[in-house]
Amino acid sequence: MGQTDGNGRFSNTAKDGSWMFMDVFMFKPGFQRIRYQRILNQTYITDKYKIYQDYVGKHPAWEDELRSMGYRLDTTSTTNNYFKKFELGAEYQNITAAAWNPEGERQYWVSKRGIPDGSDLSSLGIYTCYSRVLGKTDPDAEFVGYKGPDYDEDSPWNLEKSIDAYNVICDEKWDSVTPDFASTSSNRYAAESSGVVPKANYDALKSLLPDYYAIPVQSGSTKRAMRRIERLNYCNYVAPFIRASKEWK
């Protein structure tokens, strides 16, 4: 029902022909999928992290971390890339097999790294069986897994998503962001991490970051990084709810 086993395999429980497949979003706390191109006659994949020219040097702690991991910065175009090649040999063809093959699609994941630009939030999802074309669910379709991020607020998926975003926004590397840089994705991670906080506590949470929550965070409120004292206050406030959720799980 929407969760893989210890070997990463997934089996649905719906009757044959009854379930509707649209998207599969994989998620594992602390990890992210490598974004790579599928190229024939190649034995390696290249992990890339795009960074616009004006953004170079604005997240120094993360850039230092990438370089320490062996990533190199390609500055040959206006959209620069930190990149690293992972040699996979014969496994490359298995990694790039189509999702419709009997064995399923294989993906290559690494521990979280790179500038937190919100791109990893696309994997913070659950797969859905919902018809975007019709705008409604097929009455004959049978759901497997969860219907959407808000389907069950207490689901383990949503708790893990909040905890994962909390670990990102509470990383001390945010303190390295230059004060004049106001194009971060910290607001999105704050919004995702706040999902673990009960609604009754939202007002108190918002009081810690009033300009973040002046309008809905997801729709484009302030994009500056939290100041150190704000980050510490925010993370200290959310921490007990994180601990409680882990105990609940």
Contacts in CASP RR format, 6 or more apart in sequence:
PFRMAT RR
TARGET T0000
AUTHOR 0000-0000-0000
METHOD contacts of the structure
MODEL  1
MGQTDGNGRFSNTAKDGSWMFMDVFMFKPGFQRIRYQRILNQTYITDKYK
IYQDYVGKHPAWEDELRSMGYRLDTTSTTNNYFKKFELGAEYQNITAAAW
NPEGERQYWVSKRGIPDGSDLSSLGIYTCYSRVLGKTDPDAEFVGYKGPD
YDEDSPWNLEKSIDAYNVICDEKWDSVTPDFASTSSNRYAAESSGVVPKA
NYDALKSLLPDYYAIPVQSGSTKRAMRRIERLNYCNYVAPFIRASKEWK
1 12 0 8 1.000
1 13 0 8 1.000
1 144 0 8 1.000
1 145 0 8 1.000
2 10 0 8 1.000
2 12 0 8 1.000
2 126 0 8 1.000
2 127 0 8 1.000
2 144 0 8 1.000
2 145 0 8 1.000
2 146 0 8 1.000
3 10 0 8 1.000
3 145 0 8 1.000
3 156 0 8 1.000
4 10 0 8 1.000
12 19 0 8 1.000
12 144 0 8 1.000
12 145 0 8 1.000
13 144 0 8 1.000
14 142 0 8 1.000
14 143 0 8 1.000
14 144 0 8 1.000
15 142 0 8 1.000
18 140 0 8 1.000
18 141 0 8 1.000
18 142 0 8 1.000
19 129 0 8 1.000
19 141 0 8 1.000
19 142 0 8 1.000
19 143 0 8 1.000
19 144 0 8 1.000
20 129 0 8 1.000
20 130 0 8 1.000
20 131 0 8 1.000
20 137 0 8 1.000
20 138 0 8 1.000
20 141 0 8 1.000
20 142 0 8 1.000
21 129 0 8 1.000
22 127 0 8 1.000
22 128 0 8 1.000
22 129 0 8 1.000
22 130 0 8 1.000
22 131 0 8 1.000
22 132 0 8 1.000
23 127 0 8 1.000
23 128 0 8 1.000
24 99 0 8 1.000
24 127 0 8 1.000
25 122 0 8 1.000
25 123 0 8 1.000
25 124 0 8 1.000
25 125 0 8 1.000
25 126 0 8 1.000
25 127 0 8 1.000
26 33 0 8 1.000
26 107 0 8 1.000
26 123 0 8 1.000
27 123 0 8 1.000
27 124 0 8 1.000
27 125 0 8 1.000
27 126 0 8 1.000
27 157 0 8 1.000
27 160 0 8 1.000
27 161 0 8 1.000
27 164 0 8 1.000
28 109 0 8 1.000
29 160 0 8 1.000
29 163 0 8 1.000
29 164 0 8 1.000
29 167 0 8 1.000
30 111 0 8 1.000
30 112 0 8 1.000
30 164 0 8 1.000
30 167 0 8 1.000
31 109 0 8 1.000
31 110 0 8 1.000
31 111 0 8 1.000
31 112 0 8 1.000
32 109 0 8 1.000
32 110 0 8 1.000
32 111 0 8 1.000
32 112 0 8 1.000
32 113 0 8 1.000
32 120 0 8 1.000
32 123 0 8 1.000
33 107 0 8 1.000
33 108 0 8 1.000
33 109 0 8 1.000
33 123 0 8 1.000
34 45 0 8 1.000
34 47 0 8 1.000
34 86 0 8 1.000
34 107 0 8 1.000
34 108 0 8 1.000
34 109 0 8 1.000
34 110 0 8 1.000
35 47 0 8 1.000
35 48 0 8 1.000
35 119 0 8 1.000
36 45 0 8 1.000
36 46 0 8 1.000
36 47 0 8 1.000
36 48 0 8 1.000
36 108 0 8 1.000
37 45 0 8 1.000
37 46 0 8 1.000
38 96 0 8 1.000
42 92 0 8 1.000
43 87 0 8 1.000
43 88 0 8 1.000
43 89 0 8 1.000
43 90 0 8 1.000
43 92 0 8 1.000
44 85 0 8 1.000
44 86 0 8 1.000
44 87 0 8 1.000
44 88 0 8 1.000
44 89 0 8 1.000
44 92 0 8 1.000
45 85 0 8 1.000
45 86 0 8 1.000
45 88 0 8 1.000
45 92 0 8 1.000
45 95 0 8 1.000
45 108 0 8 1.000
46 83 0 8 1.000
46 84 0 8 1.000
46 85 0 8 1.000
46 86 0 8 1.000
47 71 0 8 1.000
47 83 0 8 1.000
47 84 0 8 1.000
47 85 0 8 1.000
47 86 0 8 1.000
47 110 0 8 1.000
48 81 0 8 1.000
48 82 0 8 1.000
48 83 0 8 1.000
49 66 0 8 1.000
49 71 0 8 1.000
49 81 0 8 1.000
49 82 0 8 1.000
49 83 0 8 1.000
49 114 0 8 1.000
49 115 0 8 1.000
50 79 0 8 1.000
50 80 0 8 1.000
50 81 0 8 1.000
51 73 0 8 1.000
51 79 0 8 1.000
51 80 0 8 1.000
51 81 0 8 1.000
51 82 0 8 1.000
51 115 0 8 1.000
52 78 0 8 1.000
52 79 0 8 1.000
52 80 0 8 1.000
53 75 0 8 1.000
53 78 0 8 1.000
53 79 0 8 1.000
53 80 0 8 1.000
55 115 0 8 1.000
55 181 0 8 1.000
55 183 0 8 1.000
56 63 0 8 1.000
56 73 0 8 1.000
56 75 0 8 1.000
56 80 0 8 1.000
57 63 0 8 1.000
57 178 0 8 1.000
58 177 0 8 1.000
58 178 0 8 1.000
58 181 0 8 1.000
58 183 0 8 1.000
59 115 0 8 1.000
59 116 0 8 1.000
59 173 0 8 1.000
59 176 0 8 1.000
59 177 0 8 1.000
59 184 0 8 1.000
60 176 0 8 1.000
60 177 0 8 1.000
60 178 0 8 1.000
61 173 0 8 1.000
61 175 0 8 1.000
61 176 0 8 1.000
62 113 0 8 1.000
62 114 0 8 1.000
62 115 0 8 1.000
62 116 0 8 1.000
62 173 0 8 1.000
62 176 0 8 1.000
63 73 0 8 1.000
63 82 0 8 1.000
63 115 0 8 1.000
65 113 0 8 1.000
65 114 0 8 1.000
65 173 0 8 1.000
66 82 0 8 1.000
66 113 0 8 1.000
66 114 0 8 1.000
67 73 0 8 1.000
67 82 0 8 1.000
69 84 0 8 1.000
69 113 0 8 1.000
70 84 0 8 1.000
71 82 0 8 1.000
71 83 0 8 1.000
71 84 0 8 1.000
72 82 0 8 1.000
72 83 0 8 1.000
72 84 0 8 1.000
73 80 0 8 1.000
73 81 0 8 1.000
73 82 0 8 1.000
74 80 0 8 1.000
74 81 0 8 1.000
74 82 0 8 1.000
74 83 0 8 1.000
82 114 0 8 1.000
86 108 0 8 1.000
88 95 0 8 1.000
88 108 0 8 1.000
94 103 0 8 1.000
94 106 0 8 1.000
95 106 0 8 1.000
95 107 0 8 1.000
95 108 0 8 1.000
97 103 0 8 1.000
97 104 0 8 1.000
97 105 0 8 1.000
97 106 0 8 1.000
98 104 0 8 1.000
98 105 0 8 1.000
99 105 0 8 1.000
112 120 0 8 1.000
112 168 0 8 1.000
116 168 0 8 1.000
116 171 0 8 1.000
116 184 0 8 1.000
116 185 0 8 1.000
116 186 0 8 1.000
116 189 0 8 1.000
117 185 0 8 1.000
118 185 0 8 1.000
118 188 0 8 1.000
118 189 0 8 1.000
120 168 0 8 1.000
121 165 0 8 1.000
121 185 0 8 1.000
121 188 0 8 1.000
121 189 0 8 1.000
121 192 0 8 1.000
124 161 0 8 1.000
124 164 0 8 1.000
124 165 0 8 1.000
124 192 0 8 1.000
125 149 0 8 1.000
125 157 0 8 1.000
125 161 0 8 1.000
126 145 0 8 1.000
126 146 0 8 1.000
126 148 0 8 1.000
126 149 0 8 1.000
126 157 0 8 1.000
127 145 0 8 1.000
127 146 0 8 1.000
128 146 0 8 1.000
128 147 0 8 1.000
128 148 0 8 1.000
129 137 0 8 1.000
129 141 0 8 1.000
129 142 0 8 1.000
129 143 0 8 1.000
129 144 0 8 1.000
129 145 0 8 1.000
129 147 0 8 1.000
130 137 0 8 1.000
130 147 0 8 1.000
130 148 0 8 1.000
131 137 0 8 1.000
131 138 0 8 1.000
131 141 0 8 1.000
137 143 0 8 1.000
146 152 0 8 1.000
146 155 0 8 1.000
146 157 0 8 1.000
149 157 0 8 1.000
149 158 0 8 1.000
149 161 0 8 1.000
152 158 0 8 1.000
156 249 0 8 1.000
158 195 0 8 1.000
159 196 0 8 1.000
159 245 0 8 1.000
159 248 0 8 1.000
159 249 0 8 1.000
161 192 0 8 1.000
162 192 0 8 1.000
162 193 0 8 1.000
162 194 0 8 1.000
162 195 0 8 1.000
162 196 0 8 1.000
162 242 0 8 1.000
162 245 0 8 1.000
163 193 0 8 1.000
163 196 0 8 1.000
163 242 0 8 1.000
163 245 0 8 1.000
163 246 0 8 1.000
164 192 0 8 1.000
165 189 0 8 1.000
165 190 0 8 1.000
165 192 0 8 1.000
165 193 0 8 1.000
166 193 0 8 1.000
166 196 0 8 1.000
166 235 0 8 1.000
166 238 0 8 1.000
166 242 0 8 1.000
168 189 0 8 1.000
168 193 0 8 1.000
169 186 0 8 1.000
169 189 0 8 1.000
169 190 0 8 1.000
169 193 0 8 1.000
169 226 0 8 1.000
169 231 0 8 1.000
169 234 0 8 1.000
169 235 0 8 1.000
170 193 0 8 1.000
170 231 0 8 1.000
170 234 0 8 1.000
170 235 0 8 1.000
170 238 0 8 1.000
174 186 0 8 1.000
174 225 0 8 1.000
174 226 0 8 1.000
174 231 0 8 1.000
175 228 0 8 1.000
175 231 0 8 1.000
177 184 0 8 1.000
177 225 0 8 1.000
181 224 0 8 1.000
181 225 0 8 1.000
182 222 0 8 1.000
182 223 0 8 1.000
182 224 0 8 1.000
183 223 0 8 1.000
184 223 0 8 1.000
184 224 0 8 1.000
184 225 0 8 1.000
185 223 0 8 1.000
186 223 0 8 1.000
186 224 0 8 1.000
186 225 0 8 1.000
186 226 0 8 1.000
187 212 0 8 1.000
187 217 0 8 1.000
187 220 0 8 1.000
187 221 0 8 1.000
187 222 0 8 1.000
187 223 0 8 1.000
188 217 0 8 1.000
188 218 0 8 1.000
190 209 0 8 1.000
190 212 0 8 1.000
190 217 0 8 1.000
190 226 0 8 1.000
190 234 0 8 1.000
191 217 0 8 1.000
191 218 0 8 1.000
193 238 0 8 1.000
194 202 0 8 1.000
194 205 0 8 1.000
194 238 0 8 1.000
196 238 0 8 1.000
196 241 0 8 1.000
196 242 0 8 1.000
196 245 0 8 1.000
197 205 0 8 1.000
197 238 0 8 1.000
197 241 0 8 1.000
198 241 0 8 1.000
201 241 0 8 1.000
204 237 0 8 1.000
205 213 0 8 1.000
205 234 0 8 1.000
205 237 0 8 1.000
205 238 0 8 1.000
206 212 0 8 1.000
206 213 0 8 1.000
208 230 0 8 1.000
208 233 0 8 1.000
208 234 0 8 1.000
208 237 0 8 1.000
209 226 0 8 1.000
209 230 0 8 1.000
209 234 0 8 1.000
211 221 0 8 1.000
211 222 0 8 1.000
212 221 0 8 1.000
212 222 0 8 1.000
213 221 0 8 1.000
214 221 0 8 1.000
214 222 0 8 1.000
215 221 0 8 1.000
226 234 0 8 1.000
END
